[in-house]
Amino acid sequence: MFFKKKKEADENGNKRQYDRIDFVQASYYRIINDSQEQTAHECWFNNISVGGFSVDIPSNGIAEGDRLMVLYKIGVKMRKDRVVVRFIRKALNNLRLGCEFVDDDIERTSLILDYIDSNLK
């Protein structure tokens, strides 16, 4: 999943491989690196795509490349997925993390595509 070819920019300059959609909900994550504690922390989702999602967190104890376990609900299903932090940006008083799914998962992909389809109608 890490080395897939990016698509060419569309008419709006978007170079993203997958379409994303607003996905706002409170949830929880924990850092799964060996050197970190195993405490759950609150986060806020901003958007989601087949390739990953963006979340806001209140702390700064995370670095690019860290791996997280994230709990969230999409449709009627609860998901617990492993992701890697690809970028970190400042967003008001929080940090915004761009996360990429680590594992390919057909069920997750289907749930996200269904969610996108149902919210674009």
Backbone atoms as SQL, in Angstrom:
CREATE TABLE atoms (id INTEGER PRIMARY KEY, chain TEXT, resi INTEGER, resn TEXT, atom TEXT, x REAL, y REAL, z REAL);
INSERT INTO atoms VALUES
  (1, 'A', 1, 'MET', 'N', 0.808, -1.188, 0.000),
  (2, 'A', 1, 'MET', 'CA', 0.000, 0.000, 0.000),
  (3, 'A', 1, 'MET', 'C', 0.856, 1.258, 0.000),
  (4, 'A', 2, 'PHE', 'N', 2.091, 1.184, 0.440),
  (5, 'A', 2, 'PHE', 'CA', 2.910, 2.379, 0.588),
  (6, 'A', 2, 'PHE', 'C', 3.468, 2.898, -0.727),
  (7, 'A', 3, 'PHE', 'N', 3.592, 2.059, -1.747),
  (8, 'A', 3, 'PHE', 'CA', 4.270, 2.473, -2.955),
  (9, 'A', 3, 'PHE', 'C', 3.383, 2.449, -4.185),
  (10, 'A', 4, 'LYS', 'N', 2.094, 2.602, -4.003),
  (11, 'A', 4, 'LYS', 'CA', 1.195, 2.655, -5.136),
  (12, 'A', 4, 'LYS', 'C', 1.410, 3.959, -5.892),
  (13, 'A', 5, 'LYS', 'N', 1.316, 3.888, -7.217),
  (14, 'A', 5, 'LYS', 'CA', 1.524, 5.055, -8.051),
  (15, 'A', 5, 'LYS', 'C', 0.403, 6.067, -7.835),
  (16, 'A', 6, 'LYS', 'N', 0.792, 7.313, -7.622),
  (17, 'A', 6, 'LYS', 'CA', -0.209, 8.369, -7.450),
  (18, 'A', 6, 'LYS', 'C', -0.826, 8.708, -8.804),
  (19, 'A', 7, 'LYS', 'N', -2.089, 9.101, -8.770),
  (20, 'A', 7, 'LYS', 'CA', -2.749, 9.467, -10.014),
  (21, 'A', 7, 'LYS', 'C', -2.337, 10.880, -10.413),
  (22, 'A', 8, 'GLU', 'N', -2.546, 11.207, -11.679),
  (23, 'A', 8, 'GLU', 'CA', -2.254, 12.549, -12.174),
  (24, 'A', 8, 'GLU', 'C', -3.231, 13.543, -11.562),
  (25, 'A', 9, 'ALA', 'N', -2.829, 14.796, -11.485),
  (26, 'A', 9, 'ALA', 'CA', -3.683, 15.834, -10.913),
  (27, 'A', 9, 'ALA', 'C', -4.925, 16.020, -11.778),
  (28, 'A', 10, 'ASP', 'N', -6.084, 16.215, -11.100),
  (29, 'A', 10, 'ASP', 'CA', -7.307, 16.498, -11.834),
  (30, 'A', 10, 'ASP', 'C', -7.387, 17.991, -12.135),
  (31, 'A', 11, 'GLU', 'N', -8.532, 18.443, -12.641),
  (32, 'A', 11, 'GLU', 'CA', -8.685, 19.851, -13.025),
  (33, 'A', 11, 'GLU', 'C', -8.562, 20.813, -11.846),
  (34, 'A', 12, 'ASN', 'N', -8.744, 20.318, -10.615),
  (35, 'A', 12, 'ASN', 'CA', -8.602, 21.161, -9.421),
  (36, 'A', 12, 'ASN', 'C', -7.220, 21.047, -8.782),
  (37, 'A', 13, 'GLY', 'N', -6.320, 20.301, -9.407),
  (38, 'A', 13, 'GLY', 'CA', -4.980, 20.132, -8.863),
  (39, 'A', 13, 'GLY', 'C', -4.871, 19.032, -7.823),
  (40, 'A', 14, 'ASN', 'N', -5.927, 18.233, -7.642),
  (41, 'A', 14, 'ASN', 'CA', -5.942, 17.153, -6.658),
  (42, 'A', 14, 'ASN', 'C', -5.126, 15.969, -7.177),
  (43, 'A', 15, 'LYS', 'N', -4.086, 15.587, -6.432),
  (44, 'A', 15, 'LYS', 'CA', -3.234, 14.450, -6.817),
  (45, 'A', 15, 'LYS', 'C', -3.518, 13.202, -5.983),
  (46, 'A', 16, 'ARG', 'N', -4.574, 13.215, -5.217),
  (47, 'A', 16, 'ARG', 'CA', -4.871, 12.083, -4.342),
  (48, 'A', 16, 'ARG', 'C', -5.228, 10.848, -5.151),
  (49, 'A', 17, 'GLN', 'N', -4.783, 9.708, -4.639),
  (50, 'A', 17, 'GLN', 'CA', -5.044, 8.442, -5.302),
  (51, 'A', 17, 'GLN', 'C', -6.517, 8.054, -5.176),
  (52, 'A', 18, 'TYR', 'N', -7.135, 8.381, -4.032),
  (53, 'A', 18, 'TYR', 'CA', -8.519, 8.009, -3.767),
  (54, 'A', 18, 'TYR', 'C', -9.334, 9.245, -3.420),
  (55, 'A', 19, 'ASP', 'N', -10.614, 9.225, -3.812),
  (56, 'A', 19, 'ASP', 'CA', -11.518, 10.298, -3.423),
  (57, 'A', 19, 'ASP', 'C', -11.738, 10.235, -1.921),
  (58, 'A', 20, 'ARG', 'N', -11.877, 11.392, -1.292),
  (59, 'A', 20, 'ARG', 'CA', -12.150, 11.439, 0.144),
  (60, 'A', 20, 'ARG', 'C', -13.449, 12.195, 0.367),
  (61, 'A', 21, 'ILE', 'N', -14.017, 11.985, 1.557),
  (62, 'A', 21, 'ILE', 'CA', -15.283, 12.612, 1.895),
  (63, 'A', 21, 'ILE', 'C', -15.234, 13.020, 3.367),
  (64, 'A', 22, 'ASP', 'N', -15.976, 14.081, 3.706),
  (65, 'A', 22, 'ASP', 'CA', -16.054, 14.492, 5.113),
  (66, 'A', 22, 'ASP', 'C', -16.545, 13.326, 5.951),
  (67, 'A', 23, 'PHE', 'N', -15.927, 13.167, 7.106),
  (68, 'A', 23, 'PHE', 'CA', -16.241, 12.044, 7.996),
  (69, 'A', 23, 'PHE', 'C', -15.933, 12.543, 9.402),
  (70, 'A', 24, 'VAL', 'N', -16.920, 13.182, 10.019),
  (71, 'A', 24, 'VAL', 'CA', -16.689, 13.852, 11.296),
  (72, 'A', 24, 'VAL', 'C', -17.288, 13.028, 12.427),
  (73, 'A', 25, 'GLN', 'N', -16.400, 12.580, 13.333),
  (74, 'A', 25, 'GLN', 'CA', -16.841, 11.844, 14.506),
  (75, 'A', 25, 'GLN', 'C', -15.706, 11.791, 15.520),
  (76, 'A', 26, 'ALA', 'N', -16.089, 11.721, 16.775),
  (77, 'A', 26, 'ALA', 'CA', -15.111, 11.523, 17.846),
  (78, 'A', 26, 'ALA', 'C', -14.763, 10.045, 17.901),
  (79, 'A', 27, 'SER', 'N', -13.514, 9.755, 18.228),
  (80, 'A', 27, 'SER', 'CA', -13.090, 8.370, 18.304),
  (81, 'A', 27, 'SER', 'C', -11.865, 8.250, 19.200),
  (82, 'A', 28, 'TYR', 'N', -11.193, 7.099, 19.132),
  (83, 'A', 28, 'TYR', 'CA', -10.032, 6.840, 19.985),
  (84, 'A', 28, 'TYR', 'C', -8.911, 6.184, 19.197),
  (85, 'A', 29, 'TYR', 'N', -7.685, 6.473, 19.616),
  (86, 'A', 29, 'TYR', 'CA', -6.513, 5.842, 19.026),
  (87, 'A', 29, 'TYR', 'C', -5.519, 5.516, 20.133),
  (88, 'A', 30, 'ARG', 'N', -4.588, 4.637, 19.803),
  (89, 'A', 30, 'ARG', 'CA', -3.449, 4.411, 20.682),
  (90, 'A', 30, 'ARG', 'C', -2.224, 4.197, 19.812),
  (91, 'A', 31, 'ILE', 'N', -1.092, 4.617, 20.320),
  (92, 'A', 31, 'ILE', 'CA', 0.167, 4.448, 19.617),
  (93, 'A', 31, 'ILE', 'C', 0.602, 2.997, 19.792),
  (94, 'A', 32, 'ILE', 'N', 1.023, 2.350, 18.720),
  (95, 'A', 32, 'ILE', 'CA', 1.409, 0.947, 18.832),
  (96, 'A', 32, 'ILE', 'C', 2.909, 0.736, 18.645),
  (97, 'A', 33, 'ASN', 'N', 3.686, 1.816, 18.666),
  (98, 'A', 33, 'ASN', 'CA', 5.145, 1.669, 18.647),
  (99, 'A', 33, 'ASN', 'C', 5.598, 1.078, 19.972),
  (100, 'A', 34, 'ASP', 'N', 6.635, 0.286, 19.947),
  (101, 'A', 34, 'ASP', 'CA', 7.117, -0.389, 21.153),
  (102, 'A', 34, 'ASP', 'C', 7.541, 0.575, 22.250),
  (103, 'A', 35, 'SER', 'N', 8.051, 1.736, 21.879),
  (104, 'A', 35, 'SER', 'CA', 8.599, 2.651, 22.879),
  (105, 'A', 35, 'SER', 'C', 7.547, 3.540, 23.540),
  (106, 'A', 36, 'GLN', 'N', 6.307, 3.413, 23.154),
  (107, 'A', 36, 'GLN', 'CA', 5.257, 4.298, 23.663),
  (108, 'A', 36, 'GLN', 'C', 4.330, 3.565, 24.627),
  (109, 'A', 37, 'GLU', 'N', 3.614, 4.355, 25.415),
  (110, 'A', 37, 'GLU', 'CA', 2.617, 3.797, 26.327),
  (111, 'A', 37, 'GLU', 'C', 1.441, 3.228, 25.536),
  (112, 'A', 38, 'GLN', 'N', 0.618, 2.444, 26.168),
  (113, 'A', 38, 'GLN', 'CA', -0.511, 1.805, 25.496),
  (114, 'A', 38, 'GLN', 'C', -1.851, 2.429, 25.899),
  (115, 'A', 39, 'THR', 'N', -1.853, 3.694, 26.211),
  (116, 'A', 39, 'THR', 'CA', -3.053, 4.401, 26.640),
  (117, 'A', 39, 'THR', 'C', -3.872, 4.859, 25.432),
  (118, 'A', 40, 'ALA', 'N', -5.196, 4.775, 25.534),
  (119, 'A', 40, 'ALA', 'CA', -6.075, 5.276, 24.480),
  (120, 'A', 40, 'ALA', 'C', -6.249, 6.789, 24.632),
  (121, 'A', 41, 'HIS', 'N', -6.280, 7.467, 23.485),
  (122, 'A', 41, 'HIS', 'CA', -6.442, 8.917, 23.452),
  (123, 'A', 41, 'HIS', 'C', -7.602, 9.273, 22.528),
  (124, 'A', 42, 'GLU', 'N', -8.276, 10.379, 22.827),
  (125, 'A', 42, 'GLU', 'CA', -9.389, 10.808, 21.989),
  (126, 'A', 42, 'GLU', 'C', -8.874, 11.527, 20.746),
  (127, 'A', 43, 'CYS', 'N', -9.603, 11.369, 19.637),
  (128, 'A', 43, 'CYS', 'CA', -9.294, 12.078, 18.401),
  (129, 'A', 43, 'CYS', 'C', -10.599, 12.432, 17.693),
  (130, 'A', 44, 'TRP', 'N', -10.510, 13.312, 16.703),
  (131, 'A', 44, 'TRP', 'CA', -11.665, 13.699, 15.892),
  (132, 'A', 44, 'TRP', 'C', -11.345, 13.448, 14.428),
  (133, 'A', 45, 'PHE', 'N', -12.148, 12.602, 13.791),
  (134, 'A', 45, 'PHE', 'CA', -11.998, 12.375, 12.356),
  (135, 'A', 45, 'PHE', 'C', -12.444, 13.604, 11.582),
  (136, 'A', 46, 'ASN', 'N', -11.771, 13.883, 10.463),
  (137, 'A', 46, 'ASN', 'CA', -12.154, 14.969, 9.553),
  (138, 'A', 46, 'ASN', 'C', -12.676, 14.446, 8.222),
  (139, 'A', 47, 'ASN', 'N', -11.935, 13.487, 7.652),
  (140, 'A', 47, 'ASN', 'CA', -12.343, 12.912, 6.376),
  (141, 'A', 47, 'ASN', 'C', -11.791, 11.503, 6.268),
  (142, 'A', 48, 'ILE', 'N', -12.294, 10.776, 5.268),
  (143, 'A', 48, 'ILE', 'CA', -11.881, 9.387, 5.079),
  (144, 'A', 48, 'ILE', 'C', -11.868, 9.069, 3.587),
  (145, 'A', 49, 'SER', 'N', -10.997, 8.142, 3.206),
  (146, 'A', 49, 'SER', 'CA', -10.955, 7.607, 1.845),
  (147, 'A', 49, 'SER', 'C', -10.562, 6.142, 1.946),
  (148, 'A', 50, 'VAL', 'N', -10.529, 5.471, 0.823),
  (149, 'A', 50, 'VAL', 'CA', -10.132, 4.070, 0.808),
  (150, 'A', 50, 'VAL', 'C', -8.683, 3.918, 1.284),
  (151, 'A', 51, 'GLY', 'N', -7.868, 4.932, 1.067),
  (152, 'A', 51, 'GLY', 'CA', -6.457, 4.852, 1.428),
  (153, 'A', 51, 'GLY', 'C', -6.127, 5.259, 2.846),
  (154, 'A', 52, 'GLY', 'N', -7.001, 6.014, 3.502),
  (155, 'A', 52, 'GLY', 'CA', -6.714, 6.468, 4.857),
  (156, 'A', 52, 'GLY', 'C', -7.675, 7.539, 5.312),
  (157, 'A', 53, 'PHE', 'N', -7.247, 8.337, 6.296),
  (158, 'A', 53, 'PHE', 'CA', -8.127, 9.367, 6.849),
  (159, 'A', 53, 'PHE', 'C', -7.300, 10.463, 7.509),
  (160, 'A', 54, 'SER', 'N', -7.994, 11.503, 7.905),
  (161, 'A', 54, 'SER', 'CA', -7.384, 12.621, 8.623),
  (162, 'A', 54, 'SER', 'C', -8.081, 12.751, 9.972),
  (163, 'A', 55, 'VAL', 'N', -7.279, 12.913, 11.038),
  (164, 'A', 55, 'VAL', 'CA', -7.819, 13.103, 12.379),
  (165, 'A', 55, 'VAL', 'C', -7.106, 14.259, 13.058),
  (166, 'A', 56, 'ASP', 'N', -7.819, 14.903, 13.972),
  (167, 'A', 56, 'ASP', 'CA', -7.232, 15.937, 14.827),
  (168, 'A', 56, 'ASP', 'C', -7.011, 15.355, 16.212),
  (169, 'A', 57, 'ILE', 'N', -5.856, 15.682, 16.796),
  (170, 'A', 57, 'ILE', 'CA', -5.544, 15.244, 18.153),
  (171, 'A', 57, 'ILE', 'C', -5.071, 16.453, 18.956),
  (172, 'A', 58, 'PRO', 'N', -5.281, 16.444, 20.273),
  (173, 'A', 58, 'PRO', 'CA', -4.892, 17.600, 21.082),
  (174, 'A', 58, 'PRO', 'C', -3.427, 17.599, 21.512),
  (175, 'A', 59, 'SER', 'N', -2.728, 16.493, 21.422),
  (176, 'A', 59, 'SER', 'CA', -1.359, 16.433, 21.941),
  (177, 'A', 59, 'SER', 'C', -0.343, 16.426, 20.810),
  (178, 'A', 60, 'ASN', 'N', 0.920, 16.515, 21.193),
  (179, 'A', 60, 'ASN', 'CA', 1.971, 16.496, 20.183),
  (180, 'A', 60, 'ASN', 'C', 2.952, 15.348, 20.398),
  (181, 'A', 61, 'GLY', 'N', 2.519, 14.265, 21.001),
  (182, 'A', 61, 'GLY', 'CA', 3.396, 13.135, 21.282),
  (183, 'A', 61, 'GLY', 'C', 3.522, 12.150, 20.137),
  (184, 'A', 62, 'ILE', 'N', 3.188, 12.561, 18.918),
  (185, 'A', 62, 'ILE', 'CA', 3.206, 11.668, 17.766),
  (186, 'A', 62, 'ILE', 'C', 4.137, 12.244, 16.707),
  (187, 'A', 63, 'ALA', 'N', 4.845, 11.354, 16.010),
  (188, 'A', 63, 'ALA', 'CA', 5.742, 11.765, 14.933),
  (189, 'A', 63, 'ALA', 'C', 5.321, 11.083, 13.636),
  (190, 'A', 64, 'GLU', 'N', 5.706, 11.675, 12.513),
  (191, 'A', 64, 'GLU', 'CA', 5.460, 11.029, 11.229),
  (192, 'A', 64, 'GLU', 'C', 6.134, 9.663, 11.242),
  (193, 'A', 65, 'GLY', 'N', 5.445, 8.672, 10.734),
  (194, 'A', 65, 'GLY', 'CA', 5.959, 7.308, 10.717),
  (195, 'A', 65, 'GLY', 'C', 5.465, 6.453, 11.880),
  (196, 'A', 66, 'ASP', 'N', 4.902, 7.101, 12.913),
  (197, 'A', 66, 'ASP', 'CA', 4.342, 6.324, 14.023),
  (198, 'A', 66, 'ASP', 'C', 3.165, 5.493, 13.530),
  (199, 'A', 67, 'ARG', 'N', 2.975, 4.357, 14.173),
  (200, 'A', 67, 'ARG', 'CA', 1.839, 3.493, 13.852),
  (201, 'A', 67, 'ARG', 'C', 0.809, 3.617, 14.964),
  (202, 'A', 68, 'LEU', 'N', -0.458, 3.686, 14.539),
  (203, 'A', 68, 'LEU', 'CA', -1.563, 3.839, 15.477),
  (204, 'A', 68, 'LEU', 'C', -2.590, 2.743, 15.252),
  (205, 'A', 69, 'MET', 'N', -3.325, 2.425, 16.303),
  (206, 'A', 69, 'MET', 'CA', -4.519, 1.588, 16.211),
  (207, 'A', 69, 'MET', 'C', -5.682, 2.542, 16.449),
  (208, 'A', 70, 'VAL', 'N', -6.619, 2.595, 15.515),
  (209, 'A', 70, 'VAL', 'CA', -7.712, 3.564, 15.577),
  (210, 'A', 70, 'VAL', 'C', -9.051, 2.831, 15.573),
  (211, 'A', 71, 'LEU', 'N', -9.932, 3.252, 16.480),
  (212, 'A', 71, 'LEU', 'CA', -11.277, 2.712, 16.594),
  (213, 'A', 71, 'LEU', 'C', -12.248, 3.733, 16.009),
  (214, 'A', 72, 'TYR', 'N', -13.141, 3.291, 15.137),
  (215, 'A', 72, 'TYR', 'CA', -14.133, 4.207, 14.556),
  (216, 'A', 72, 'TYR', 'C', -15.329, 3.407, 14.046),
  (217, 'A', 73, 'LYS', 'N', -16.415, 4.126, 13.810),
  (218, 'A', 73, 'LYS', 'CA', -17.640, 3.509, 13.300),
  (219, 'A', 73, 'LYS', 'C', -17.902, 4.049, 11.902),
  (220, 'A', 74, 'ILE', 'N', -18.133, 3.145, 10.973),
  (221, 'A', 74, 'ILE', 'CA', -18.509, 3.558, 9.618),
  (222, 'A', 74, 'ILE', 'C', -19.734, 2.744, 9.222),
  (223, 'A', 75, 'GLY', 'N', -20.797, 3.445, 8.877),
  (224, 'A', 75, 'GLY', 'CA', -22.071, 2.771, 8.657),
  (225, 'A', 75, 'GLY', 'C', -22.536, 2.198, 9.985),
  (226, 'A', 76, 'VAL', 'N', -22.852, 0.917, 9.993),
  (227, 'A', 76, 'VAL', 'CA', -23.279, 0.255, 11.237),
  (228, 'A', 76, 'VAL', 'C', -22.165, -0.596, 11.831),
  (229, 'A', 77, 'LYS', 'N', -20.974, -0.539, 11.270),
  (230, 'A', 77, 'LYS', 'CA', -19.856, -1.381, 11.700),
  (231, 'A', 77, 'LYS', 'C', -18.827, -0.592, 12.507),
  (232, 'A', 78, 'MET', 'N', -18.335, -1.217, 13.559),
  (233, 'A', 78, 'MET', 'CA', -17.194, -0.683, 14.299),
  (234, 'A', 78, 'MET', 'C', -15.934, -1.260, 13.661),
  (235, 'A', 79, 'ARG', 'N', -14.941, -0.399, 13.484),
  (236, 'A', 79, 'ARG', 'CA', -13.677, -0.826, 12.889),
  (237, 'A', 79, 'ARG', 'C', -12.533, -0.526, 13.846),
  (238, 'A', 80, 'LYS', 'N', -11.533, -1.369, 13.825),
  (239, 'A', 80, 'LYS', 'CA', -10.294, -1.144, 14.556),
  (240, 'A', 80, 'LYS', 'C', -9.170, -1.429, 13.566),
  (241, 'A', 81, 'ASP', 'N', -8.543, -0.366, 13.056),
  (242, 'A', 81, 'ASP', 'CA', -7.561, -0.513, 11.992),
  (243, 'A', 81, 'ASP', 'C', -6.205, 0.056, 12.386),
  (244, 'A', 82, 'ARG', 'N', -5.163, -0.556, 11.828),
  (245, 'A', 82, 'ARG', 'CA', -3.809, -0.047, 12.009),
  (246, 'A', 82, 'ARG', 'C', -3.503, 0.929, 10.885),
  (247, 'A', 83, 'VAL', 'N', -2.889, 2.054, 11.252),
  (248, 'A', 83, 'VAL', 'CA', -2.506, 3.066, 10.273),
  (249, 'A', 83, 'VAL', 'C', -1.094, 3.553, 10.583),
  (250, 'A', 84, 'VAL', 'N', -0.507, 4.213, 9.604),
  (251, 'A', 84, 'VAL', 'CA', 0.775, 4.876, 9.799),
  (252, 'A', 84, 'VAL', 'C', 0.556, 6.365, 9.560),
  (253, 'A', 85, 'VAL', 'N', 1.161, 7.201, 10.398),
  (254, 'A', 85, 'VAL', 'CA', 1.030, 8.655, 10.266),
  (255, 'A', 85, 'VAL', 'C', 1.933, 9.105, 9.122),
  (256, 'A', 86, 'ARG', 'N', 1.351, 9.687, 8.091),
  (257, 'A', 86, 'ARG', 'CA', 2.092, 10.141, 6.917),
  (258, 'A', 86, 'ARG', 'C', 2.463, 11.618, 6.984),
  (259, 'A', 87, 'PHE', 'N', 1.601, 12.443, 7.606),
  (260, 'A', 87, 'PHE', 'CA', 1.961, 13.855, 7.778),
  (261, 'A', 87, 'PHE', 'C', 1.298, 14.408, 9.024),
  (262, 'A', 88, 'ILE', 'N', 1.869, 15.485, 9.533),
  (263, 'A', 88, 'ILE', 'CA', 1.337, 16.180, 10.704),
  (264, 'A', 88, 'ILE', 'C', 1.338, 17.669, 10.396),
  (265, 'A', 89, 'ARG', 'N', 0.195, 18.314, 10.605),
  (266, 'A', 89, 'ARG', 'CA', 0.070, 19.755, 10.397),
  (267, 'A', 89, 'ARG', 'C', -0.585, 20.374, 11.620),
  (268, 'A', 90, 'LYS', 'N', -0.318, 21.626, 11.872),
  (269, 'A', 90, 'LYS', 'CA', -0.965, 22.375, 12.952),
  (270, 'A', 90, 'LYS', 'C', -2.342, 22.804, 12.464),
  (271, 'A', 91, 'ALA', 'N', -3.366, 22.594, 13.275),
  (272, 'A', 91, 'ALA', 'CA', -4.743, 22.985, 12.941),
  (273, 'A', 91, 'ALA', 'C', -5.352, 23.621, 14.189),
  (274, 'A', 92, 'LEU', 'N', -5.339, 24.943, 14.236),
  (275, 'A', 92, 'LEU', 'CA', -5.770, 25.705, 15.404),
  (276, 'A', 92, 'LEU', 'C', -4.956, 25.253, 16.617),
  (277, 'A', 93, 'ASN', 'N', -5.604, 24.747, 17.662),
  (278, 'A', 93, 'ASN', 'CA', -4.881, 24.307, 18.859),
  (279, 'A', 93, 'ASN', 'C', -4.570, 22.815, 18.850),
  (280, 'A', 94, 'ASN', 'N', -4.838, 22.157, 17.731),
  (281, 'A', 94, 'ASN', 'CA', -4.629, 20.718, 17.612),
  (282, 'A', 94, 'ASN', 'C', -3.575, 20.401, 16.565),
  (283, 'A', 95, 'LEU', 'N', -3.285, 19.125, 16.442),
  (284, 'A', 95, 'LEU', 'CA', -2.484, 18.623, 15.333),
  (285, 'A', 95, 'LEU', 'C', -3.391, 17.819, 14.419),
  (286, 'A', 96, 'ARG', 'N', -3.240, 17.992, 13.129),
  (287, 'A', 96, 'ARG', 'CA', -4.005, 17.215, 12.153),
  (288, 'A', 96, 'ARG', 'C', -3.067, 16.163, 11.572),
  (289, 'A', 97, 'LEU', 'N', -3.474, 14.902, 11.701),
  (290, 'A', 97, 'LEU', 'CA', -2.679, 13.784, 11.210),
  (291, 'A', 97, 'LEU', 'C', -3.291, 13.234, 9.937),
  (292, 'A', 98, 'GLY', 'N', -2.480, 13.043, 8.930),
  (293, 'A', 98, 'GLY', 'CA', -2.878, 12.322, 7.734),
  (294, 'A', 98, 'GLY', 'C', -2.393, 10.896, 7.885),
  (295, 'A', 99, 'CYS', 'N', -3.309, 9.953, 7.925),
  (296, 'A', 99, 'CYS', 'CA', -2.968, 8.553, 8.217),
  (297, 'A', 99, 'CYS', 'C', -3.306, 7.665, 7.036),
  (298, 'A', 100, 'GLU', 'N', -2.452, 6.669, 6.801),
  (299, 'A', 100, 'GLU', 'CA', -2.659, 5.702, 5.726),
  (300, 'A', 100, 'GLU', 'C', -2.880, 4.322, 6.329),
  (301, 'A', 101, 'PHE', 'N', -3.883, 3.605, 5.819),
  (302, 'A', 101, 'PHE', 'CA', -4.136, 2.249, 6.289),
  (303, 'A', 101, 'PHE', 'C', -2.920, 1.375, 5.998),
  (304, 'A', 102, 'VAL', 'N', -2.558, 0.522, 6.948),
  (305, 'A', 102, 'VAL', 'CA', -1.395, -0.357, 6.801),
  (306, 'A', 102, 'VAL', 'C', -1.769, -1.628, 6.050),
  (307, 'A', 103, 'ASP', 'N', -2.890, -2.204, 6.384),
  (308, 'A', 103, 'ASP', 'CA', -3.304, -3.493, 5.811),
  (309, 'A', 103, 'ASP', 'C', -4.387, -3.290, 4.760),
  (310, 'A', 104, 'ASP', 'N', -4.323, -4.096, 3.697),
  (311, 'A', 104, 'ASP', 'CA', -5.433, -4.130, 2.738),
  (312, 'A', 104, 'ASP', 'C', -6.576, -4.903, 3.387),
  (313, 'A', 105, 'ASP', 'N', -7.787, -4.398, 3.232),
  (314, 'A', 105, 'ASP', 'CA', -8.944, -5.037, 3.854),
  (315, 'A', 105, 'ASP', 'C', -10.149, -4.830, 2.939),
  (316, 'A', 106, 'ILE', 'N', -10.631, -5.900, 2.347),
  (317, 'A', 106, 'ILE', 'CA', -11.739, -5.824, 1.392),
  (318, 'A', 106, 'ILE', 'C', -13.011, -5.312, 2.058),
  (319, 'A', 107, 'GLU', 'N', -13.299, -5.774, 3.287),
  (320, 'A', 107, 'GLU', 'CA', -14.506, -5.322, 3.986),
  (321, 'A', 107, 'GLU', 'C', -14.442, -3.818, 4.259),
  (322, 'A', 108, 'ARG', 'N', -13.286, -3.324, 4.741),
  (323, 'A', 108, 'ARG', 'CA', -13.139, -1.894, 5.011),
  (324, 'A', 108, 'ARG', 'C', -13.307, -1.075, 3.737),
  (325, 'A', 109, 'THR', 'N', -12.661, -1.521, 2.666),
  (326, 'A', 109, 'THR', 'CA', -12.775, -0.810, 1.391),
  (327, 'A', 109, 'THR', 'C', -14.223, -0.728, 0.954),
  (328, 'A', 110, 'SER', 'N', -14.947, -1.826, 1.054),
  (329, 'A', 110, 'SER', 'CA', -16.361, -1.860, 0.680),
  (330, 'A', 110, 'SER', 'C', -17.191, -0.914, 1.549),
  (331, 'A', 111, 'LEU', 'N', -16.945, -0.921, 2.863),
  (332, 'A', 111, 'LEU', 'CA', -17.673, -0.031, 3.772),
  (333, 'A', 111, 'LEU', 'C', -17.428, 1.433, 3.436),
  (334, 'A', 112, 'ILE', 'N', -16.188, 1.787, 3.146),
  (335, 'A', 112, 'ILE', 'CA', -15.855, 3.179, 2.833),
  (336, 'A', 112, 'ILE', 'C', -16.473, 3.592, 1.505),
  (337, 'A', 113, 'LEU', 'N', -16.379, 2.734, 0.495),
  (338, 'A', 113, 'LEU', 'CA', -16.987, 3.062, -0.798),
  (339, 'A', 113, 'LEU', 'C', -18.500, 3.202, -0.677),
  (340, 'A', 114, 'ASP', 'N', -19.137, 2.331, 0.096),
  (341, 'A', 114, 'ASP', 'CA', -20.584, 2.449, 0.337),
  (342, 'A', 114, 'ASP', 'C', -20.910, 3.747, 1.052),
  (343, 'A', 115, 'TYR', 'N', -20.081, 4.117, 2.032),
  (344, 'A', 115, 'TYR', 'CA', -20.301, 5.362, 2.778),
  (345, 'A', 115, 'TYR', 'C', -20.183, 6.560, 1.841),
  (346, 'A', 116, 'ILE', 'N', -19.166, 6.562, 1.000),
  (347, 'A', 116, 'ILE', 'CA', -18.976, 7.665, 0.049),
  (348, 'A', 116, 'ILE', 'C', -20.158, 7.747, -0.897),
  (349, 'A', 117, 'ASP', 'N', -20.562, 6.593, -1.477),
  (350, 'A', 117, 'ASP', 'CA', -21.707, 6.572, -2.400),
  (351, 'A', 117, 'ASP', 'C', -22.982, 7.070, -1.754),
  (352, 'A', 118, 'SER', 'N', -23.245, 6.644, -0.510),
  (353, 'A', 118, 'SER', 'CA', -24.490, 7.023, 0.149),
  (354, 'A', 118, 'SER', 'C', -24.502, 8.498, 0.554),
  (355, 'A', 119, 'ASN', 'N', -23.339, 9.105, 0.728),
  (356, 'A', 119, 'ASN', 'CA', -23.287, 10.516, 1.128),
  (357, 'A', 119, 'ASN', 'C', -23.130, 11.465, -0.044),
  (358, 'A', 120, 'LEU', 'N', -22.932, 10.949, -1.248),
  (359, 'A', 120, 'LEU', 'CA', -22.847, 11.805, -2.430),
  (360, 'A', 120, 'LEU', 'C', -24.187, 11.921, -3.139),
  (361, 'A', 121, 'LYS', 'N', -25.171, 11.147, -2.703),
  (362, 'A', 121, 'LYS', 'CA', -26.492, 11.183, -3.346),
  (363, 'A', 121, 'LYS', 'C', -27.299, 12.357, -2.860);
